[in-house]
Amino acid sequence: DEEVSSDSETESPLLGRRRREAAAAEEEVDETPQEKKLRLAKQYLEELRQLEEERAEEEEELEPADLVGDRLKEDVLEQKGRLQRLVAKDVQPPDPARIRVLRGHQLPITCLVISPDDKFIFSASKDGSLIKCKWEVDSGKRLCVVPGGKKGTEERHMGHASHVLCMAISSDGKYLATGDRNKLIMIWDAATCKRLHIFTGHRDAVSGLSFRKGTHQLYSASHDRCVKVWDVAENAYVETLFGHQDVITGLDSLSRECCVTAGGRDGTVRLWKIPEESQLVFSGHQGSIDCIQLINEEHMVSGADDGSLALWGLTKKKPLALARQAHGEQDAQGLQQPYWISAVAALRNSDLLATGEWQLLLAAWSHSGSVKLWKCGEGFRKLEHLLDIPLVGFVNSLKFSAAGDFLVAGIGQEHRLGRWWRIKEAKNSICIIPLKQKTTACSPESPSSS
């Protein structure tokens, strides 16, 4: 269990990366660039062949060669942001009796992730405990609890000592990362829930985490307005990027060496190009941008406390589609107030989105909340509301399973970032919402977003 600090890097922030590149170059000094490409391509194809042969033995539908070819085509389209599963039109309203509720956290759920194989859910809350829980999806059984403690006792009790605000899991399911209000990032073995490392260096609460797909490179965002890059496998800090003018409230990434962030009340969404140490700035919301997620490599979705939901193309600085009052508005003592969008989720490489809200009816001091499902229209230029799933409380986190057959919502009596209001009727819980579909259609290429 080691501690790594970005503050301890007194030389160039790229020193760690350059040192590793130099080491790799020394190991491969006798290998030309062409030979290296050929070796890596052969290695990738062999891994694909073995994987698809195993799958073919189970399904006995296609020849392994066909499966490898299909997989390669999917990989190419996914990298270009043109792989799209058209599933939204087939989603049916869930049976309320089949929504499962998992209880175990004493304070509001703040974040959750689903393991890549869809078998486990990791969740955390304001009770400072992480993970706090590892859950088995099929049985709903709680498998692991890492209790929290008081500030300054992290070394003794192994858990967080403050509100856990964000978490991420690597695409191979090996590492879990969590960030808290005490400026700490903790790295865990996802299988055993054993803590491996502590990363320090942020100067305020850690509010967003994401692993780059296919790697152990971790991106972190903070209320200190910066983005940091870490190499989890090497237990090393890489670099820091600056640009936002307000606290960063959310972060996401896929397989490209870049990430996207929501900048709270600075009113911007930003795309960070890590190798170039540059950024693209997007604007379109009128309130605080509180949540963001990539749909594919070329499109993303964000939500704000002005009630607006935005669809973005990474080549356009304004939204491709904008629903200004996505969850409607309330009449509170003669004032029209939109319902906040507190969470967004996207089924990767598809046309299906989910948004979570919380509602405070001031006149009657009553509360409710809901999850809405949305369909992305042609070219990601339209948002079509599909259905509502009523819930009670703050919807603080949303995640689709990789297969798209269920949606998980983290519910709390309070908003994950504050204690402005408390909904006593709500239960701090995790809701597993089954998503029924009539059929599953696939389209290899979505219409152009240009």
Residue pairs with C-beta under 8 A, 6 or more apart in sequence:
1 158
1 195
1 196
1 197
1 198
2 196
2 197
2 198
2 235
3 197
3 198
3 199
3 200
4 197
4 198
4 199
4 200
4 230
4 235
4 236
4 237
5 199
5 200
5 201
5 237
6 199
6 200
6 201
6 202
6 228
6 237
6 240
7 200
7 201
8 237
9 15
9 16
9 237
12 18
13 237
13 238
13 239
13 240
14 238
14 239
16 231
16 234
16 236
16 237
16 238
17 231
17 238
17 239
20 231
20 234
20 236
28 36
31 39
45 68
48 68
48 71
48 72
49 64
49 68
52 64
52 67
52 68
52 71
53 64
55 67
56 62
56 63
56 64
56 67
62 70
73 444
74 83
74 444
77 83
77 444
77 445
78 255
78 296
78 297
78 349
79 255
79 256
79 297
80 297
80 298
81 296
81 297
81 298
81 299
81 314
82 296
82 298
82 444
82 445
82 446
83 296
83 349
83 444
83 445
83 446
84 296
84 349
84 350
84 351
84 443
84 444
84 445
84 446
85 347
85 349
85 350
85 351
85 404
85 440
85 441
85 442
85 443
86 350
86 351
86 441
86 442
86 443
87 347
87 350
87 351
87 352
87 404
87 437
87 440
87 441
88 350
88 351
88 352
88 373
88 374
88 375
88 376
88 384
88 386
89 375
90 437
90 438
90 439
90 440
90 441
91 352
91 373
91 386
91 387
91 435
91 436
91 437
92 435
92 436
92 437
92 438
93 387
93 389
94 389
94 433
94 434
94 435
94 436
95 434
98 434
99 389
99 431
99 432
99 433
99 434
100 140
100 431
100 432
101 427
101 429
101 430
101 431
101 432
102 121
102 133
102 135
102 140
102 142
102 429
102 430
102 431
102 432
103 427
103 428
103 429
104 132
104 133
104 142
104 145
105 123
105 125
105 127
105 129
105 132
105 133
105 428
105 429
106 125
106 127
106 428
107 125
107 126
107 127
107 412
107 413
107 414
107 428
108 125
108 126
108 393
108 394
108 396
108 411
108 412
108 413
108 414
108 415
108 416
108 428
109 123
109 124
109 125
109 396
109 397
109 410
109 411
109 412
109 416
109 428
109 429
109 430
110 124
110 125
110 126
110 163
110 164
110 165
110 166
110 396
110 397
110 410
110 412
110 416
111 123
111 124
111 164
111 165
111 166
111 167
111 178
111 396
111 397
111 410
111 416
112 121
112 122
112 123
112 124
112 167
112 397
112 399
112 408
112 410
112 430
113 121
113 122
113 167
113 168
113 169
113 176
113 399
114 120
114 121
114 122
114 137
114 169
114 399
114 400
114 401
114 402
114 408
115 121
115 122
115 169
115 173
115 190
116 169
116 171
116 172
116 173
116 402
117 173
117 402
118 137
118 401
118 402
118 403
118 405
118 406
119 136
119 137
119 138
120 134
120 135
120 136
120 137
120 143
120 190
121 134
121 135
121 137
121 408
121 430
121 432
122 131
122 133
122 134
122 135
122 167
122 169
122 176
122 190
123 131
123 132
123 133
123 135
123 410
123 430
124 130
124 131
124 132
124 160
124 164
124 167
124 178
125 132
125 163
125 164
125 412
125 428
126 163
126 164
126 412
126 414
126 416
127 148
128 148
128 149
128 159
128 160
128 161
128 162
128 163
128 164
128 180
129 145
129 146
129 147
129 148
129 159
129 160
129 164
130 146
130 148
130 159
130 160
130 164
130 167
130 178
130 180
130 186
130 188
131 144
131 145
131 146
131 167
131 176
131 178
131 188
131 193
132 145
132 146
132 147
132 148
132 164
133 142
133 143
133 144
133 145
134 142
134 143
134 144
134 193
135 141
135 142
135 143
135 430
136 143
137 401
137 406
137 432
140 432
144 193
146 158
146 159
146 193
146 195
147 157
147 159
148 157
148 159
148 160
148 161
148 162
149 156
149 157
149 159
149 161
150 161
151 161
151 162
151 182
152 161
153 161
154 160
154 161
154 182
154 184
154 186
154 198
158 195
160 178
160 180
160 182
160 184
160 186
161 180
161 182
162 180
162 181
162 182
162 184
163 180
163 181
164 178
164 179
164 180
165 179
165 180
165 181
165 205
165 206
165 207
165 416
165 417
166 178
166 179
166 206
166 207
166 208
166 209
166 251
167 176
167 177
167 178
167 179
167 209
168 176
168 177
168 209
168 210
168 211
168 218
169 175
169 176
169 177
169 190
169 211
170 176
170 190
170 211
170 215
170 216
170 232
171 211
171 213
171 214
171 215
173 190
173 191
174 189
174 190
174 191
174 216
175 187
175 188
175 189
175 190
175 196
175 211
175 216
175 218
175 232
176 187
176 188
176 189
176 190
177 185
177 186
177 187
177 188
177 209
177 211
177 218
177 220
177 232
178 185
178 186
178 188
178 209
179 185
179 186
179 205
179 206
179 207
179 208
179 209
179 220
179 222
180 186
180 205
180 206
181 205
181 206
182 205
183 200
183 202
183 203
183 204
183 205
183 206
183 222
183 224
184 198
184 199
184 200
184 206
185 198
185 199
185 200
185 202
185 206
185 209
185 218
185 220
185 230
186 195
186 197
186 198
186 199
187 195
187 196
187 197
187 198
187 199
187 218
187 232
188 194
188 195
188 196
189 195
189 196
196 235
197 232
197 235
199 220
199 230
199 237
201 228
201 237
201 240
202 220
202 222
202 224
202 226
202 228
203 222
203 224
204 222
204 223
204 224
204 247
205 222
205 223
205 247
206 220
206 221
206 222
207 221
207 222
207 223
207 247
207 248
207 249
207 250
207 251
207 417
208 219
208 220
208 221
208 222
208 248
208 249
208 250
208 251
208 252
208 261
209 218
209 219
209 220
209 221
209 251
210 218
210 219
210 251
210 252
210 253
210 259
211 217
211 218
211 219
211 232
211 253
212 218
212 219
212 253
212 254
212 255
212 256
212 257
212 259
213 253
213 254
213 255
214 255
216 231
216 232
216 233
217 229
217 230
217 231
217 232
217 238
217 257
218 229
218 230
218 231
218 232
219 227
219 228
219 229
219 230
219 251
219 253
219 259
219 272
220 227
220 228
220 229
220 230
220 251
221 227
221 248
221 250
221 251
221 261
222 228
222 247
222 248
223 247
223 248
224 247
225 242
225 243
225 244
225 245
225 246
225 247
225 248
226 240
226 241
226 242
226 244
226 248
227 240
227 241
227 242
227 248
227 251
227 259
227 261
227 272
228 237
228 238
228 239
228 240
228 241
229 237
229 238
229 239
229 240
229 241
229 274
230 236
230 237
230 238
231 237
231 238
239 274
239 277
241 272
241 274
241 277
241 279
243 270
243 272
243 279
243 281
244 261
244 263
244 264
244 266
244 268
244 270
245 263
245 266
245 268
246 263
246 264
246 265
246 266
246 288
247 263
247 264
247 265
248 261
248 262
248 263
248 264
249 262
249 263
249 264
249 288
249 289
249 290
249 291
249 417
250 261
250 262
250 289
250 290
250 291
250 292
250 293
250 302
251 259
251 260
251 261
251 262
251 292
252 259
252 260
252 292
252 293
252 294
252 300
253 259
253 260
253 294
254 294
254 296
254 297
254 348
255 297
256 297
257 273
257 274
257 275
258 271
258 272
258 273
258 274
259 271
259 272
259 274
260 269
260 270
260 271
260 272
260 292
260 294
260 300
261 269
261 270
261 272
261 292
262 269
262 289
262 290
262 291
262 292
262 302
263 269
263 270
263 289
264 288
264 289
264 290
265 287
265 288
267 283
267 285
267 286
267 289
268 281
268 282
268 283
268 289
269 281
269 282
269 283
269 284
269 285
269 289
269 292
269 300
269 302
269 310
269 312
270 279
270 280
270 281
270 282
271 279
271 280
271 282
271 314
272 278
272 279
273 279
273 280
280 314
280 317
281 317
282 312
282 316
282 317
282 318
282 319
283 317
283 318
284 308
284 310
284 312
284 318
284 319
284 322
285 302
285 304
285 306
285 308
285 310
286 304
286 306
286 308
287 304
287 305
287 306
287 307
287 308
288 304
288 305
288 306
289 302
289 303
289 304
290 303
290 304
290 305
290 340
290 341
290 342
290 417
291 302
291 303
291 341
291 342
291 343
291 344
292 300
292 301
292 302
292 303
292 344
293 300
293 301
293 302
293 344
293 345
293 346
294 300
294 346
294 348
295 301
295 311
295 346
295 348
295 349
295 350
295 353
295 376
295 380
296 348
296 349
297 314
298 313
298 314
298 315
298 449
299 311
299 312
299 313
299 314
299 320
299 376
299 380
299 449
300 311
300 312
300 314
300 346
301 309
301 310
301 311
301 312
301 344
301 346
301 353
302 309
302 310
302 312
302 344
303 309
303 310
303 326
303 341
303 342
303 343
303 344
303 355
304 310
304 340
304 341
305 340
305 341
306 324
306 338
307 324
307 325
307 326
307 327
307 328
307 329
307 338
307 339
307 340
307 341
308 322
308 323
308 324
308 325
308 326
308 338
308 341
309 322
309 323
309 326
309 341
309 344
309 355
309 374
309 383
310 319
310 321
310 322
310 323
311 319
311 320
311 321
311 322
311 376
311 380
311 381
311 383
312 319
312 320
313 320
313 380
313 449
313 450
315 449
315 450
316 449
320 379
320 380
320 381
320 449
321 376
321 377
321 380
321 381
321 382
321 383
323 383
324 338
325 338
325 339
326 341
326 355
326 372
326 383
326 385
327 338
327 339
327 340
327 341
327 355
327 357
327 359
327 370
327 372
328 338
328 339
329 336
329 337
329 338
329 339
330 336
330 337
330 338
330 339
330 359
330 360
330 361
330 362
331 363
332 360
332 361
332 362
332 363
333 362
333 363
339 357
339 358
339 359
340 357
340 358
341 355
341 356
341 357
342 356
342 357
342 358
342 394
342 395
342 396
342 415
342 416
343 355
343 356
343 395
343 396
343 397
343 398
343 409
343 410
344 353
344 354
344 355
344 356
344 398
345 353
345 354
345 355
345 398
345 399
345 400
345 407
346 352
346 353
346 354
346 400
347 353
347 400
347 404
348 400
348 402
350 404
351 375
351 376
351 377
351 446
352 373
352 374
352 375
352 376
352 400
352 404
353 373
353 374
353 375
353 376
353 383
354 371
354 372
354 373
354 374
354 398
354 400
354 407
355 371
355 372
355 374
355 398
356 369
356 370
356 371
356 372
356 391
356 395
356 396
356 397
356 398
356 409
357 369
357 370
357 371
357 372
357 395
358 367
358 369
358 393
358 394
358 395
358 415
358 423
359 367
359 368
359 369
359 370
360 367
360 421
361 367
361 368
367 392
367 393
367 421
367 423
367 425
367 426
368 390
368 391
368 392
369 390
369 391
369 392
369 393
369 394
369 395
369 411
369 423
369 426
370 388
370 389
370 390
370 391
370 395
371 388
371 389
371 391
371 395
371 398
371 407
371 409
371 433
372 385
372 386
372 387
372 388
372 389
373 385
373 386
373 387
373 389
374 383
374 384
374 385
374 386
375 383
375 384
375 386
376 382
376 383
376 384
377 383
377 384
378 447
379 446
379 447
379 448
379 449
380 446
380 449
381 449
389 433
391 409
391 411
391 431
392 411
392 423
392 425
392 426
392 427
393 411
393 412
393 413
393 423
393 425
393 426
393 427
393 428
394 411
394 412
394 413
394 414
394 415
394 416
394 423
394 426
395 409
395 410
395 411
396 410
396 411
396 412
396 415
396 416
397 408
397 409
397 410
397 416
398 407
398 408
398 409
398 410
399 407
399 408
400 406
400 407
400 408
401 407
401 408
404 435
404 437
404 440
405 434
405 435
405 437
406 432
406 433
406 434
406 435
407 432
407 433
407 435
408 430
408 431
408 432
408 433
409 430
409 431
409 433
410 430
411 426
411 427
411 428
411 429
411 430
411 431
412 426
412 428
413 422
413 423
413 424
413 426
413 427
413 428
414 420
414 421
414 422
414 423
415 421
